[in-house]
């Protein structure tokens, strides 16, 4: 019991005093380094020796030298101090969102566009953060958000479930994807009404449904609408099908970074100009991850909404 009490009385102050004395070979020089009185440091080392029951230093008029037993203890003391310093730095970094982990969910491409740029900028500002990305359908991302599997989801559309917070971030232009030999590929821009006699290939996965809804809203009458074929494949496979000449497709501008042979992108316009699809960031209000707050601060800074800009 007595030895346990004595070991519990050993403090980091004792370790720092002894290690400094060993490093400088002198109680006086170590005291100057630590900004304490010589007598206080000497007393701290003596207390440490008493608590351990071991003589750490041989004293002389020229300074101090570690004893054989002292050398082993001082090595361990140095390791403990380094670990404690690392612990404090890590804790402070995590508390300020400088370290930790952030899981970001999305259902669109990161080959180009604002999401890609935001992730790159965040990694530049917080290089110690482990950045995990998750691509799923909108429904699965919402479930992952509620279960805590991801911290934030960047999704098209503006509906916010009652159990979540959301932030409008950016919008992306809608483009038409064409085989390079297609007649519409000779135009610089394509209008929605030009799609009347086309076959539009869309993925059944997100954001295919949002693109189909947009197509329906732009071409109100059934006679004006093109034939829509839904394929249970990825966006990349749809692009391959376009390259084979099986139809055209609608894509968001973030997809343009993934190039495929035999296809071209053209801007898609209506009477008011380019068409856009808005995106929102979604997260749970009780998520206390400091890295999430730092990421939210970044996207709020990069993509201020009119309401926030006027505050």
PyMOL commands that set and color helices and strands:
alter all, ss='L'
color gray80, all
select helices_A, chain A and resi 2-8+12-24+27-34+38-52+68-95+114-125+138-147+183-186+192-195+208-218+222-224+235-243+253-257+290-302+306-309
alter helices_A, ss='H'
color red, helices_A
select strands_A, chain A and resi 57-60+63-66+99-106+128-135+152-156+165-179+189-191+199-203+227-231+249-252+263-270+273-274+276-283
alter strands_A, ss='S'
color yellow, strands_A
deselect
rebuild
show_as cartoon
